[in-house]
Amino acid sequence: MINTFTLFSKFFSSSLNLYNFLIKSIRWNKNFLLGFFDSHLVHYPTPINLTYAWSFGATAGICLVIQIISGIFLAMHYTPNIDLAFSSVEYIMRDVPNGWLMRYTHANGASMFFIVVYGHVFRGLYYGSYMQPRQLLWCSGVLLFILMMATAFIGYVLPWGQMSFWGATVITKMFTAIPGIGEPLVIWLWGGYVINNATLNRFFSLHFVLPFFIAGLSIIHLALLHKEGSNNPIGVGSGIAKISFYPYFFLKDLTAFFIFMSVFIFFIFYSPNTLGHPVNYIPADPMHTPSHIVPEWYFLPFYAMLRSVPDKVGGIITMGGAIAILFTIPFFNTSEIRSTTFRPFFKICYWLLVVDFLVLVWSGEQSLNEKCVVYLMFVSQAATVYYFFFFILLVPLTGIIESKLIHYK
């Protein structure tokens, strides 16, 4: 054990010495690209009190890389044709060397990506990462989230199973609710009057291209972060000691990465279909509708909101508004205190939001049968009301109350 530790210490020390030598050489030669890399990823000044909650961002970037690489390998063997798509996926799973590994990595990688991103979003909400001067940083993150959702939905259609086909039918038909242009828009999106081969080709093309847009926007997101600097758990901008990102936070993110990969590998090798739907292993059949059509688990909160409103147009507006309202929180905020750690009343509201989100996930998964439809609708509607109540009223109201108490004499 001592020898192993000694060897590791020597290796780490040698690596650090080599790095310092290279950095000196880089600066002596004034190499712009390597100097840019050094200033933004190596010697980037980072608040000394960052916790593992700040590792969600780096892990999300790794998830994006995993999805792009595995997606490229899958695209080499996938056939975007309604008669061959399902068979091509089975061919990848059964006949392509390690094709099953690429498929399960990509399929479960989407779920892991959303788990990490949801953790990243809720961490930002808790520690006030949306507050001035990071409004643009927050809004760019929300835009990334929307692009992720679009890419994930389109990708779910590609295996051309029962849930893929009927999920695409239900979601794309929602555009018909747009007055005037709804019907022509859906026909244009489908490439005809029904979902057909043109639809699948378009979805495949978009699913291949969109991740590169996400990667580009991620660089902008990172640039905005480095422009304003990282937030920290106590929410104080000045007076916090800062250290270089490497090697301290690099090792911290590396530890978080290994924990993440342990969970990820467990799902790939031991439980690859847990986060998916078995119905999607049945080839798409336009003549047979599944008894219970549900999206992937990461869309369930918004699907529950859609179902909670009896009116079709109202449901679509509610679902879209649930995502769009995330853009408004930097501008609705009235609090002078950044971290929820020091906001006892808002902390209760925040944790109720977390529970509310989990309730929406649960209710979105449930089937609306005759025995429990009234109960499920009530739960979904109550959870939806609190979701909007939090962002529209509680965020500004708690800030006003806190300001009154702070300046009370």
Secondary structure as UniProt FT lines:
FT   HELIX           2..29
FT   HELIX           32..37
FT   HELIX           38..42
FT   STRAND          45..47
FT   TURN            48..49
FT   HELIX           52..54
FT   HELIX           55..75
FT   TURN            76..77
FT   TURN            82..84
FT   HELIX           85..94
FT   TURN            97..98
FT   HELIX           99..126
FT   TURN            127..130
FT   TURN            132..133
FT   HELIX           135..157
FT   TURN            158..159
FT   HELIX           162..173
FT   HELIX           174..177
FT   TURN            179..181
FT   HELIX           182..190
FT   HELIX           197..228
FT   TURN            233..234
FT   STRAND          242..244
FT   TURN            246..247
FT   HELIX           248..270
FT   TURN            272..275
FT   HELIX           278..281
FT   TURN            286..287
FT   HELIX           297..299
FT   HELIX           300..308
FT   HELIX           312..324
FT   HELIX           325..327
FT   HELIX           329..332
FT   HELIX           340..342
FT   HELIX           344..365
FT   TURN            370..372
FT   HELIX           373..389
FT   HELIX           390..394
FT   HELIX           395..406
//
